[in-house]
Amino acid sequence: MDRATFWELVERSQPGGDARQQVARLKNLLRPLDVRALSSFKRHLYELMAESYRGDVISVFSIIEPGCSTDSLHAFRLWLILQGHAAYSEILAHPEHLGNFDPRTSDFFNEELGSVTDQVYQEVTGQDVLPYDGPTSPPTLAGSMLSEEELKARYPDVWRRFRGS
């Protein structure tokens, strides 16, 4: 499976509902795939998680959701992938566009996507572990986190919207 097919599956799962419903639709799209395609989907997911673990993206997210734990940042990056290729690419190019999402209506945290391929594999085969040889360790942060002063200066609109003056 190539990256375009990965994104096509994610985007086909999107219409309507919340993130849990989207993951359920994605599972339905993944069930007919063979083991190699499931493993490839998982590899793309892990690679995208690593690519989005960037200091600028995480720093802007910390304006919107201060005090996030490592688990919350992991779930946020999964949520970002569920938004589809265009939104994912836009946020990586312009992290301040995260400010366009309303935390009252956007559930920034979705952990279910992280285990979707293993769940599908187990449901289809009855075996616990999907054969997989891609990245598994937590990624290293690319760039550095910004201080509050740097965030205020670099992303003033996002800062004002979520933190006030």
C-alpha positions as CSV (number, residue, x, y, z in Angstrom):
1,M,0.0,0.0,0.0
2,D,1.3,3.4,-0.9
3,R,0.8,6.6,1.1
4,A,-1.9,7.8,-1.3
5,T,-4.0,4.6,-0.6
6,F,-3.5,5.1,3.1
7,W,-4.9,8.6,2.9
8,E,-7.7,7.4,0.6
9,L,-8.8,4.9,3.3
10,V,-8.7,7.6,6.0
11,E,-10.7,10.0,4.0
12,R,-13.3,7.4,3.0
13,S,-13.9,6.8,6.7
14,Q,-14.6,10.5,7.4
15,P,-18.1,11.5,6.5
16,G,-20.3,12.3,9.5
17,G,-20.1,11.3,13.1
18,D,-17.4,11.6,15.7
19,A,-13.9,10.1,15.8
20,R,-15.0,6.8,17.3
21,Q,-17.5,6.4,14.4
22,Q,-14.8,7.2,11.9
23,V,-12.5,4.6,13.4
24,A,-15.3,2.1,13.2
25,R,-15.8,2.9,9.5
26,L,-12.1,2.7,9.0
27,K,-12.1,-0.8,10.5
28,N,-14.7,-1.9,8.0
29,L,-12.5,-0.6,5.2
30,L,-9.5,-2.4,6.5
31,R,-11.1,-5.8,7.2
32,P,-11.0,-7.0,3.5
33,L,-7.2,-6.2,3.3
34,D,-4.6,-8.8,3.4
35,V,-1.9,-9.0,6.1
36,R,0.7,-7.2,4.0
37,A,-1.7,-4.3,3.3
38,L,-2.6,-4.0,7.0
39,S,1.0,-4.0,8.0
40,S,1.7,-1.3,5.4
41,F,-1.2,0.8,6.7
42,K,0.3,0.5,10.2
43,R,3.7,1.6,8.8
44,H,2.3,4.7,7.2
45,L,0.4,5.5,10.4
46,Y,3.6,5.3,12.5
47,E,5.6,7.3,9.9
48,L,3.0,10.1,9.9
49,M,2.9,10.0,13.7
50,A,6.7,10.6,13.7
51,E,6.5,13.3,11.0
52,S,4.0,15.2,13.0
53,Y,6.0,15.1,16.3
54,R,7.5,18.5,15.7
55,G,8.2,21.2,18.2
56,D,6.3,23.9,16.3
57,V,3.1,21.8,16.0
58,I,3.2,20.5,19.6
59,S,3.9,24.1,20.8
60,V,0.9,25.5,19.0
61,F,-1.2,22.7,20.3
62,S,-0.1,23.5,23.8
63,I,-1.6,27.0,23.4
64,I,-5.0,25.3,22.8
65,E,-4.6,22.5,25.3
66,P,-2.1,23.5,28.0
67,G,-0.4,20.9,30.1
68,C,-0.8,18.0,27.8
69,S,0.7,14.7,28.8
70,T,2.8,12.5,26.5
71,D,-0.3,10.3,26.0
72,S,-2.4,13.3,25.1
73,L,0.1,14.4,22.5
74,H,0.1,10.9,21.0
75,A,-3.7,11.0,20.8
76,F,-3.6,14.5,19.3
77,R,-1.4,13.3,16.5
78,L,-3.7,10.4,15.8
79,W,-6.6,12.9,15.7
80,L,-4.6,15.0,13.3
81,I,-4.2,12.1,10.9
82,L,-7.9,11.3,11.1
83,Q,-8.6,14.8,9.7
84,G,-7.2,13.7,6.3
85,H,-4.3,14.4,4.1
86,A,-5.2,18.1,3.3
87,A,-5.7,19.1,7.0
88,Y,-2.6,17.1,8.1
89,S,-0.4,18.7,5.5
90,E,-1.9,22.2,6.2
91,I,-1.1,21.9,9.9
92,L,2.4,20.7,9.3
93,A,3.0,23.6,6.8
94,H,1.2,26.2,9.1
95,P,0.9,25.0,12.7
96,E,-1.0,28.1,13.6
97,H,-4.0,26.8,11.6
98,L,-4.7,24.5,14.5
99,G,-6.3,27.6,15.9
100,N,-9.1,27.2,13.3
101,F,-10.3,24.1,15.1
102,D,-12.6,24.7,18.0
103,P,-11.8,22.5,21.0
104,R,-15.4,22.6,22.0
105,T,-16.4,20.8,18.8
106,S,-13.2,19.0,17.9
107,D,-12.2,16.0,20.0
108,F,-8.4,16.5,19.7
109,F,-7.7,13.1,21.4
110,N,-8.2,9.8,19.6
111,E,-6.3,6.8,20.8
112,E,-8.3,4.2,18.9
113,L,-6.6,4.8,15.6
114,G,-3.3,3.7,17.0
115,S,-4.4,0.1,17.4
116,V,-6.9,-0.2,14.6
117,T,-4.7,-2.5,12.4
118,D,-4.0,-4.8,15.3
119,Q,-7.7,-4.9,16.2
120,V,-8.7,-5.7,12.7
121,Y,-6.0,-8.4,12.4
122,Q,-7.2,-10.0,15.6
123,E,-10.9,-9.9,14.6
124,V,-10.1,-11.4,11.1
125,T,-7.5,-14.0,12.0
126,G,-8.0,-14.7,15.8
127,Q,-4.2,-14.0,16.3
128,D,-3.0,-11.3,18.6
129,V,-0.1,-9.7,16.8
130,L,0.0,-8.4,13.3
131,P,3.2,-9.3,11.6
132,Y,5.0,-5.9,11.3
133,D,8.5,-4.8,10.7
134,G,8.2,-1.0,10.6
135,P,9.0,1.6,13.2
136,T,7.6,1.1,16.7
137,S,9.7,3.2,19.1
138,P,8.5,6.6,20.1
139,P,9.7,9.3,17.7
140,T,12.2,11.9,18.6
141,L,10.9,15.5,18.7
142,A,11.9,17.4,15.6
143,G,12.8,20.9,16.5
144,S,12.3,22.3,19.9
145,M,9.3,23.4,22.0
146,L,8.8,27.1,22.1
147,S,8.6,29.1,25.3
148,E,5.4,31.1,26.1
149,E,7.1,34.3,25.0
150,E,8.1,32.7,21.7
151,L,4.6,31.4,21.2
152,K,3.0,34.8,21.9
153,A,5.4,36.4,19.4
154,R,5.2,33.8,16.6
155,Y,1.5,32.9,16.9
156,P,-0.2,36.0,18.3
157,D,-3.6,35.2,16.9
158,V,-3.7,31.7,18.3
159,W,-2.4,32.9,21.6
160,R,-5.1,35.7,21.9
161,R,-7.9,33.3,20.8
162,F,-7.1,30.6,23.4
163,R,-5.2,32.4,26.2
164,G,-6.4,36.0,26.0
165,S,-4.0,38.9,26.1
